[in-house]
Amino acid sequence: MENPKLRKWHDEWLLEATIDEIQEKLASGVITSVELVQMYLYRIAKYDIDINSVIEINSDALHIAAALDKERKLEGIRGVMHGIPILLKDNIDTGDKMHTSAGSLALANHYAVEDSFVAAQLRKAGAILLGKTNMTEWANFMTFGMPSGYSSRGGQTLNPYGAGKLDVGGSSSGAGVAVAANFAMGAIGTETSGSILNPSLKNALVGVKPTVGLVSRSGVIPIAHSQDTPGPMARTVKDAAYLLETIAGIDSRDVASAFNSKQTKYAEQLNETSLKGIRIGIARKPFTERMSKHKLSLFDEAIDVLQNVGAELIDDVSIPSAKNRWGLEILTYEFKVDLNAYLQATPPSNKLRSLSDVIAFNYEHRDTMLKYGQKLLLAAEKTSGTLREAEYIYALEKELYLSREKGIDYALEKYELDAVLFPGDRGSTIAAKAGYPSVILPAGFVPNGEPFGIMFTGTAFSEQTLLKIAYAFEQATKHRQTPKID
């Protein structure tokens, strides 16, 4: 970095800086958003070559930052996100010069005609969309055996805590790595089942998988409408809360968002660190089975912390469906319907109009596209695309019942709980099937340097409670550590 002032700031306080800390420096004139963007671009240029998390930079980022700096001077700020650089997973539409490809070379030349709801909400709040992040191709719904963080367009993303040694997590792999490596203030990932929670766990981040419908999915390349949701990934609970309240909202293009309650200011309610009056159930069997002794020890330490900050803990709560073998029927049937609808709405310049077109493209370019095959795409294509199959209807009813009445809701009601605690991201499938929220955050590191975390899950629209619990734990522990990539 040629600018000595920026290099000094980069070395002294950029790493692990929070949104509040950056806003203080922006407000005092110590730094501008243009300079902040420059520092993040410097980090990406210098360090991302080894871990490969950012797939594309927004060519307008510096101009947007300059405009927001001017607006700050003349009119004041729009809110806490004003001038803050954020990254987006590469399946989230932006109506600008950036592509939206879901990591696939099949969509490498695809430009969305307008912003997704999420991107529009961020821009409205004054955030700077810095770029797009790599992801497991088609959000890991292309085949079996594809490594987390691999895509035909972006290549392989690596874990900054152990590049080539530790799993990077997916499918929001690049988002997790980029935020962990301090390439932006935060990122928006997407989840169908574990795709925010897993890479957040693997990269020592706070990840929020919201209630389905809290955040609109319009303009997001889909897998399954019954489970898909965008959500924030950040280095602190409060930053994740700021992002969540920014992107949440009712959207006429996504009927699921009609169930939203009024807009909530999640972050401003995170000042209390006592959990007195909060009842948390500890999910052990079968979730702790085959866990290493080091992770079990960290889980027990986390439980002690929660008790020390006032939570009432109910150990070894029963979840009747915990050992259920969750299938892919729902995703397989919904994928064809949802992807075809998305592709049909893309501009005419995109020649791929359906799942069958994607499959054909992959066969035509098999050397680059079929390194791991496309078994899941083929299975989805065999469905009718009408959702009238009995197998799908029965599976949907069964899994909603098992994940809610015999899953999360059962435990919450039987033990009168505010939330359920899981080790790592184990249990994420139950919450995903239910459409319920989860918050994961760092809880230490095992001897080989792999991050470990704990996850809190609750009923629909209980994000505020989950964030409160996570915030109290975070403030009592401060487990987050910067990966050594310098």
C-alpha positions in Angstrom: 0.0 0.0 0.0 1.7 3.2 -1.2 -0.3 5.6 0.9 1.5 5.7 4.3 -1.6 7.0 6.1 -3.8 4.2 4.9 -1.1 1.6 5.6 -0.8 2.9 9.2 -4.6 2.7 9.7 -4.7 -0.7 8.1 -2.1 -2.1 10.4 -3.4 -0.4 13.6 -7.1 -0.7 13.5 -8.7 -2.0 10.4 -8.5 -5.7 11.3 -11.5 -6.8 13.4 -12.9 -3.3 13.4 -16.7 -3.2 14.0 -19.3 -1.2 12.2 -19.7 1.1 15.3 -15.9 1.7 15.4 -15.7 2.5 11.7 -18.7 4.9 12.0 -16.9 6.7 14.7 -13.9 7.3 12.5 -16.1 8.3 9.6 -18.0 10.7 11.7 -14.9 12.3 13.1 -13.3 12.7 9.7 -10.4 10.4 10.6 -11.2 8.3 7.5 -13.5 8.5 4.5 -15.5 5.7 2.9 -13.2 6.0 -0.2 -10.2 5.3 2.0 -12.0 2.4 3.7 -12.7 0.8 0.4 -9.1 1.3 -0.7 -7.9 -0.5 2.4 -10.2 -3.5 1.8 -9.2 -3.6 -1.9 -5.6 -3.6 -0.8 -6.2 -6.6 1.5 -8.1 -8.5 -1.2 -5.3 -7.9 -3.7 -2.6 -8.9 -1.3 -4.1 -11.8 0.5 -7.0 -13.3 -1.4 -4.7 -14.8 -4.1 -4.0 -17.6 -1.6 -7.5 -18.3 -0.3 -9.6 -17.3 -3.3 -12.8 -15.9 -1.6 -13.8 -12.9 -3.7 -15.0 -13.7 -7.3 -15.6 -10.2 -8.5 -15.0 -6.6 -7.5 -17.7 -3.9 -8.0 -16.1 -1.5 -10.5 -18.3 1.3 -9.1 -17.3 0.8 -5.5 -15.0 3.8 -5.2 -17.5 6.1 -7.0 -20.3 4.9 -4.7 -18.0 5.5 -1.7 -17.2 9.0 -2.9 -20.8 9.9 -3.4 -21.6 8.6 0.1 -18.8 10.7 1.6 -20.2 13.8 -0.1 -23.7 12.9 1.2 -22.4 12.5 4.7 -20.9 16.0 4.6 -23.9 17.8 3.0 -26.9 15.9 4.4 -25.7 13.6 7.2 -25.9 9.8 7.2 -28.7 7.5 6.3 -28.0 5.2 9.2 -25.4 2.9 10.7 -24.7 1.2 7.3 -23.8 4.5 5.6 -20.4 4.1 3.8 -19.8 0.5 5.0 -18.4 -2.0 2.5 -20.3 -5.3 2.3 -19.8 -8.4 0.1 -22.5 -10.5 -1.5 -22.6 -14.2 -2.3 -22.5 -14.8 -6.1 -26.1 -16.0 -6.2 -27.6 -12.6 -5.2 -28.6 -10.3 -8.0 -27.2 -6.8 -8.4 -28.4 -4.6 -11.2 -25.0 -3.2 -12.0 -21.8 -4.3 -13.7 -21.3 -7.4 -11.5 -22.3 -10.9 -12.7 -24.6 -13.3 -10.8 -23.6 -16.8 -11.6 -24.1 -19.1 -8.6 -20.5 -20.0 -9.2 -21.2 -21.7 -12.5 -19.6 -21.0 -15.8 -23.0 -21.6 -17.3 -24.0 -18.2 -16.0 -20.6 -16.6 -16.1 -21.9 -13.9 -18.5 -25.2 -13.3 -16.7 -26.1 -9.7 -15.6 -29.2 -9.2 -13.6 -31.5 -6.5 -14.8 -32.2 -5.2 -11.3 -31.1 -5.5 -7.7 -32.4 -8.3 -5.5 -34.4 -7.1 -2.5 -31.4 -7.7 -0.3 -29.1 -5.6 -2.5 -31.7 -2.8 -2.8 -32.1 -2.7 1.0 -28.3 -2.4 1.5 -28.0 0.3 -1.1 -30.9 2.2 0.4 -29.2 2.1 3.8 -26.0 3.5 2.3 -23.9 0.3 2.3 -21.2 -0.1 -0.4 -21.6 -3.3 -2.4 -17.9 -4.1 -2.7 -18.1 -7.3 -4.7 -19.3 -10.9 -5.0 -17.9 -13.9 -3.2 -17.2 -17.4 -4.5 -19.5 -20.2 -3.4 -20.0 -24.0 -3.8 -21.4 -24.2 -7.3 -25.3 -24.0 -7.4 -25.2 -23.7 -3.6 -24.0 -27.3 -3.4 -27.1 -28.6 -5.2 -25.3 -29.9 -8.3 -24.0 -33.3 -7.3 -22.6 -35.4 -4.5 -19.0 -35.2 -3.4 -18.2 -31.6 -4.6 -15.8 -30.0 -2.1 -17.2 -27.1 -0.1 -16.1 -23.8 -1.7 -15.5 -25.2 -5.2 -17.1 -23.7 -8.3 -16.4 -24.0 -12.0 -16.3 -20.2 -12.3 -14.4 -19.3 -9.1 -12.2 -22.4 -8.4 -11.5 -23.6 -4.9 -11.9 -21.3 -1.9 -9.7 -22.2 1.1 -10.0 -21.8 4.8 -7.8 -19.0 6.1 -7.3 -20.8 9.4 -5.6 -23.7 7.6 -5.5 -23.4 3.8 -5.7 -26.8 2.2 -5.9 -28.5 5.6 -9.3 -27.4 7.1 -12.6 -27.6 5.5 -13.8 -24.2 4.4 -17.5 -24.9 4.8 -20.3 -24.1 2.4 -22.1 -23.2 0.4 -21.5 -19.5 1.4 -17.8 -20.3 1.4 -16.3 -17.2 -0.1 -18.5 -15.0 2.1 -17.2 -16.8 5.2 -13.6 -16.6 4.2 -13.7 -13.0 3.1 -15.3 -11.8 6.3 -12.9 -13.9 8.4 -9.9 -12.5 6.5 -11.2 -8.9 7.0 -11.9 -8.2 3.3 -15.1 -6.3 4.2 -17.2 -5.4 7.2 -19.6 -8.2 6.6 -21.3 -10.3 3.9 -24.6 -11.7 2.9 -24.8 -15.4 2.4 -27.7 -17.7 1.6 -28.9 -20.9 3.2 -31.2 -23.8 2.3 -29.7 -26.2 4.9 -26.5 -25.1 6.7 -25.0 -22.9 4.0 -24.7 -19.9 6.3 -24.2 -21.7 9.5 -21.6 -24.2 8.3 -19.1 -21.7 6.8 -19.6 -19.3 9.7 -18.6 -22.2 12.0 -15.6 -23.1 9.9 -14.4 -19.5 9.7 -15.0 -18.3 13.3 -17.8 -16.0 12.4 -21.3 -15.0 13.6 -23.8 -16.3 11.1 -27.6 -15.7 11.2 -29.9 -18.0 9.4 -33.2 -16.1 9.6 -36.7 -17.4 9.7 -37.8 -18.1 6.1 -39.6 -15.0 5.0 -37.9 -12.5 7.3 -35.6 -11.6 4.4 -36.9 -11.7 0.9 -35.5 -14.2 -1.6 -36.5 -12.2 -4.7 -33.5 -11.8 -7.0 -31.6 -14.8 -5.4 -30.8 -17.9 -7.5 -32.9 -20.5 -5.7 -32.7 -24.1 -4.5 -36.0 -24.5 -2.7 -38.7 -22.0 -1.8 -39.7 -23.8 1.4 -36.2 -23.4 2.9 -34.2 -20.7 1.1 -33.2 -17.5 2.9 -30.4 -14.9 2.7 -28.7 -14.0 5.9 -25.8 -12.0 7.4 -22.3 -13.2 8.2 -20.1 -11.0 10.4 -17.3 -10.9 12.9 -19.5 -9.8 15.8 -23.0 -10.4 16.9 -23.9 -6.7 16.8 -22.6 -6.3 13.2 -24.7 -9.3 12.2 -27.7 -7.7 13.9 -27.1 -4.4 12.0 -27.0 -6.4 8.7 -30.1 -8.4 9.6 -32.2 -5.4 10.4 -31.0 -3.7 7.1 -32.0 -6.6 4.8 -35.2 -7.7 6.5 -38.5 -6.5 5.3 -41.7 -7.1 3.4 -41.4 -7.5 -0.4 -44.3 -7.9 -2.8 -42.1 -10.1 -5.0 -41.8 -12.7 -2.2 -45.1 -13.9 -0.7 -43.2 -15.5 2.3 -42.2 -12.0 3.5 -45.9 -11.1 4.0 -45.7 -13.0 7.3 -43.0 -10.5 8.6 -43.7 -8.6 11.8 -42.8 -4.9 11.9 -39.2 -3.9 11.3 -37.1 -4.7 14.3 -34.0 -2.8 15.5 -32.1 -5.9 16.5 -28.8 -4.2 17.3 -29.9 -1.5 19.7 -31.4 -4.2 22.0 -28.0 -5.8 22.5 -26.8 -3.8 25.5 -27.7 -6.3 28.2 -25.3 -9.1 28.9 -27.2 -10.9 31.6 -29.3 -13.8 30.6 -31.3 -13.9 33.8 -34.8 -15.3 33.0 -33.6 -17.0 29.8 -34.1 -20.8 29.6 -31.9 -22.7 27.2 -32.1 -26.4 26.5 -28.9 -28.3 25.8 -29.2 -30.7 22.8 -26.7 -33.5 23.4 -27.8 -36.9 21.9 -27.3 -37.6 19.1 -25.7 -34.2 18.3 -22.5 -34.8 20.4 -21.9 -38.3 19.0 -18.6 -38.8 17.3 -17.4 -35.4 18.4 -13.7 -35.1 19.3 -12.8 -34.7 23.0 -11.5 -31.3 22.2 -14.8 -30.1 20.8 -16.8 -31.8 23.6 -14.6 -29.9 26.1 -15.2 -26.6 24.3 -19.0 -27.3 24.3 -18.9 -27.9 28.0 -17.0 -24.7 28.6 -19.6 -22.8 26.6 -22.3 -24.3 28.8 -20.5 -23.1 31.9 -20.2 -19.6 30.5 -24.0 -19.4 29.7 -24.7 -20.5 33.3 -22.3 -17.9 34.6 -24.1 -15.1 32.7 -27.4 -16.0 34.3 -29.1 -18.4 31.9 -31.2 -21.3 33.3 -30.0 -24.4 31.5 -32.0 -27.6 31.0 -29.6 -30.4 30.1 -30.0 -33.1 27.5 -33.4 -32.0 26.2 -35.3 -34.5 24.0 -36.0 -33.7 20.3 -38.1 -36.7 19.0 -37.0 -36.2 15.4 -33.3 -35.8 16.2 -32.3 -39.1 14.6 -34.6 -38.8 11.6 -32.9 -39.3 8.2 -33.7 -36.1 6.4 -34.0 -36.6 2.7 -33.6 -34.5 -0.4 -37.1 -35.0 -1.9 -38.3 -31.5 -1.1 -35.2 -29.8 -2.5 -35.2 -32.0 -5.6 -38.7 -31.2 -6.5 -38.6 -27.5 -5.7 -35.3 -26.8 -7.4 -36.6 -27.4 -10.9 -39.7 -25.2 -10.4 -37.8 -22.4 -8.7 -34.7 -22.4 -10.9 -36.8 -22.4 -14.1 -38.8 -19.5 -12.8 -35.6 -17.6 -12.1 -34.0 -18.3 -15.4 -37.2 -17.4 -17.4 -37.1 -13.9 -15.7 -33.4 -13.2 -16.7 -32.8 -11.0 -19.7 -32.9 -12.4 -23.3 -29.1 -12.2 -23.4 -29.0 -15.2 -21.1 -29.5 -18.2 -23.4 -30.0 -20.6 -20.6 -33.8 -20.5 -19.8 -34.3 -23.7 -17.9 -32.6 -26.4 -15.8 -32.5 -28.6 -18.9 -30.5 -25.9 -20.6 -28.0 -25.8 -17.7 -27.6 -29.6 -17.9 -27.0 -29.5 -21.6 -24.4 -26.7 -21.2 -22.6 -28.9 -18.6 -22.5 -31.8 -21.0 -21.3 -29.7 -23.9 -18.4 -28.4 -21.6 -17.9 -31.6 -19.6 -14.2 -31.1 -19.1 -14.7 -28.0 -17.1 -18.2 -28.5 -15.8 -18.5 -32.1 -14.8 -15.4 -32.6 -12.6 -17.8 -33.9 -9.9 -20.8 -34.7 -12.1 -24.3 -33.3 -11.9 -26.4 -36.1 -10.3 -28.6 -33.7 -8.3 -29.4 -31.6 -11.4 -30.3 -34.7 -13.3 -32.6 -35.9 -10.5 -34.3 -32.6 -10.3 -34.9 -32.5 -14.1 -36.7 -35.9 -13.9 -39.4 -34.3 -11.8 -42.5 -32.9 -13.5 -41.9 -29.3 -12.5 -45.5 -29.0 -11.2 -45.0 -30.1 -7.6 -48.0 -32.5 -7.9 -46.1 -35.7 -7.2 -47.3 -37.5 -4.1 -43.7 -38.1 -2.9 -43.1 -34.4 -2.7 -46.4 -33.6 -1.0 -46.0 -36.4 1.5 -42.4 -35.4 2.2 -43.3 -31.8 2.7 -46.0 -32.6 5.2 -43.8 -35.1 7.0 -40.7 -32.9 7.3 -42.7 -29.9 8.5 -44.3 -32.1 11.2 -41.0 -33.7 12.3 -39.0 -30.5 12.3 -41.7 -28.4 14.1 -44.2 -30.4 16.2 -41.8 -33.2 16.8 -38.6 -31.1 16.6 -37.9 -27.5 17.7 -41.4 -26.6 18.9 -41.6 -29.8 20.8 -38.5 -29.0 22.8 -39.4 -25.4 23.3 -42.8 -26.2 24.6 -42.1 -29.3 26.7 -39.2 -27.7 28.6 -40.5 -24.1 28.4 -37.4 -22.9 26.6 -36.4 -19.7 24.9 -33.9 -21.5 22.7 -32.1 -24.7 22.1 -28.3 -24.9 22.2 -26.5 -27.2 19.7 -22.7 -28.0 19.4 -21.3 -26.6 16.2 -23.9 -26.5 13.4 -25.3 -29.9 14.3 -29.0 -29.5 14.3 -29.0 -27.0 11.5 -31.0 -29.4 9.3 -33.9 -29.5 11.7 -34.1 -25.7 11.8 -33.8 -25.5 8.0 -36.6 -27.9 7.5 -38.8 -26.0 9.9 -37.9 -22.6 8.4 -36.8 -21.5 11.9 -33.9 -19.2 12.8 -30.5 -20.1 14.1 -27.5 -18.0 15.2 -24.0 -19.5 15.4 -20.9 -17.9 16.8 -17.3 -18.7 17.8 -16.7 -20.8 21.0 -13.0 -21.5 20.7 -10.4 -23.4 18.7 -9.2 -27.0 18.8 -5.5 -27.8 18.9 -5.1 -28.0 15.1 -6.4 -24.4 14.7 -9.9 -25.4 13.6 -12.6 -23.0 14.8 -15.4 -24.4 16.9 -18.7 -22.7 17.6 -22.1 -23.1 19.2 -25.6 -22.6 17.7 -28.8 -21.3 19.2 -32.1 -22.1 17.5 -35.6 -21.0 18.3 -39.1 -20.8 16.9 -40.2 -18.6 14.0 -39.2 -14.9 14.3 -37.2 -15.4 17.5 -34.1 -13.7 16.1 -34.0 -11.0 18.7 -33.9 -13.6 21.6 -31.2 -15.7 19.8 -29.1 -12.6 19.1 -29.4 -11.5 22.8 -28.2 -14.9 24.0 -25.3 -14.9 21.4 -24.3 -11.4 22.4 -24.1 -12.2 26.1 -22.0 -15.3 25.3 -19.7 -13.3 22.9 -19.1 -10.5 25.4 -18.2 -13.0 28.1 -15.8 -14.9 26.0 -14.4 -12.9 23.0 -13.4 -16.2 21.2 -13.1 -14.6 17.8 -9.5 -14.6 16.4 -8.0 -13.2 13.2 -6.6 -15.9 10.9 -2.9 -15.5 10.3 -2.7 -14.9 6.5 -0.2 -12.0 6.6 
